[in-house]
Amino acid sequence: MIAHKASDITVTVVDLNAARIAAWNSDTLPIYEPGLDEVVRSARGRNLFFSTDVKGAIAAADIVFVSVNTPTKTYGVGAGRAADLRYIESVARTIAEVATTPKIIVEKSTIPVRTATTIQEILAANGKAVKCQVLSNPEFLAEGTAVADLMNPDRVLIGGERTPEGEAAIATLVSVYARWVAPERIITTNLWSSELSKLVANAFLAQRISSINAISALCEATGADVDEVANAIGKDSRIGAKFLKASVGFGGSCFQKDVLNLSYLCEHFGLPEVATYWESVVKMNDWQKHRFAGNIVKTLFNTVADKRIAVLGFAFKKDTNDTRESAAIDVVRDLLVEHANVVVYDPKVPAAEILHDVSGKGVTPNPRLSVASSAIEACAGAHAIAIVTEWDEFKTLDYAKIFAGMQKPAFIFDGRNITNLAKLREIGFRAFGIGK
Ligand SMILES: NC(=O)c1ccc[n+]([C@@H]2O[C@H](COP(=O)([O-])OP(=O)(O)OC[C@H]3O[C@@H](n4cnc5c(N)ncnc54)[C@H](O)[C@@H]3O)[C@@H](O)[C@H]2O)c1
């Protein structure tokens, strides 16, 4: 977006992963996002370059955005909760090694609060006395609407040291965003507020989903309708209408990781009650995913063994091909444990990715799992359909035709509440939504 909006700024995207860089330089970008192809095409070769020359690009840069992955740690202290900062540290060491001119280092990755200190210490201990300023500039874009979010952000947050050097670095970064973002939308804070705000923003968003999902279960038990409840409470301006959509559960690479990281930080700083409070957001999400799969088994007369189940959608949400932490993974696994024959269809996720995500890297895929090339194909001969991703095309499928080709009774479980359950029931389906 910077390259697209500011033709006088040269942006070089570097990655150690050569295959990814090759894809960024090809006609098939490695990420599917509406509008992304146009943005890349507008600037690539002009002032936007993709390269594997990490050291060369760092040496030449005035500003370095550190955007590496910060996954949940899988080993040692904090395993399963803390952020793994090895990639951040490795970049800091590379910067220290190659920087010969002053630089502004921008934390773009989502990181635990006070990570800037780590970067500063590594630079100070290893650098060649080159003055670098570390800023925090967390990214708030949502996958699926990334280009629109970058083009027109609710806010840009920049944190830095409140010293003359820090203020100057902040002003430089503000001047980059000011090319296309209104000044009142650019917020500047101290470093720690900025670092923490990203984790807190994701925790609040995830909490809203877990809250409405918790209520969805109560709706099912009582005869209330979760969409009606969401509409009624969302009209309260203190609550607001957005992000109150009940579903099979949230996914994506960020929500779970960031909430767990926040919870771990609370514990680290001696606040176990706060840690437990936030951790419950993730527990509720896990419960909702398993509840959805469990409901399918229960409703299909307590057995799905050898029954064909069509799973529509595998990406963690529509308009992305990202499957990280997708609810579909847990739903499919639960159904396979019950010996269902699961057929998945997703318009953007390749078959190999689906098989790999469910079974694990290097593991022979479960023979009960297969991938179809259309929704119609997936549903043919199925006992039940589970809608797991809210792709628009699932709203307008010819459900009457699909029903005709299914085993009877034919079941449909809409994990995103995107279909008209009454119409599906008229066709003959036994239809179930979330919180309905
Ligand atoms: N994906 C999102 O929507 C999103 C939104 C906001 C914030 N974030 C944050 O941004 C960060 C990156 O997320 P992502 O989804 O792009 O992760 P990703 O895993 O898709 O990409 C990270 C890339 O960094 C590269 N890398 C790792 N170490 C490197 C090094 N030393 N030098 C050069 N390249 C290196 C990896 O090869 C990889 O391609 C995370 O901290 C994430 O929390 C992501």
The ligand as a Gaussian input file, in Angstrom:
#p B3LYP/6-31G(d) Opt

LIG

0 1
 N       -1.970000     -12.118000       8.790000
 C       -2.601000     -11.085000       9.296000
 O       -3.745000     -10.785000       8.956000
 C       -1.940000     -10.198000      10.313000
 C       -2.597000      -9.035000      10.730000
 C       -1.989000      -8.230000      11.664000
 C       -0.764000      -8.598000      12.190000
 N       -0.161000      -9.732000      11.779000
 C        1.134000     -10.086000      12.375000
 O        2.125000      -9.980000      11.370000
 C        3.154000     -10.947000      11.587000
 C        3.344000     -11.782000      10.326000
 O        2.123000     -12.440000      10.045000
 P        1.912000     -13.214000       8.668000
 O        0.524000     -13.738000       8.684000
 O        2.372000     -12.363000       7.525000
 O        2.975000     -14.415000       8.879000
 P        3.615000     -15.370000       7.788000
 O        4.165000     -16.547000       8.548000
 O        2.662000     -15.608000       6.684000
 O        4.828000     -14.522000       7.163000
 C        6.006000     -14.236000       7.859000
 C        7.173000     -14.287000       6.858000
 O        8.379000     -13.879000       7.516000
 C        9.458000     -14.574000       6.903000
 N       10.631000     -14.526000       7.786000
 C       10.799000     -15.128000       8.989000
 N       12.009000     -14.827000       9.493000
 C       12.619000     -14.008000       8.600000
 C       13.877000     -13.343000       8.558000
 N       14.746000     -13.470000       9.569000
 N       14.166000     -12.592000       7.486000
 C       13.286000     -12.470000       6.464000
 N       12.084000     -13.056000       6.437000
 C       11.740000     -13.827000       7.500000
 C        8.898000     -15.964000       6.720000
 O        9.641000     -16.663000       5.725000
 C        7.455000     -15.671000       6.283000
 O        7.314000     -15.639000       4.889000
 C        2.729000     -11.746000      12.813000
 O        3.325000     -11.194000      13.957000
 C        1.225000     -11.515000      12.848000
 O        0.700000     -11.652000      14.149000
 C       -0.700000     -10.524000      10.840000

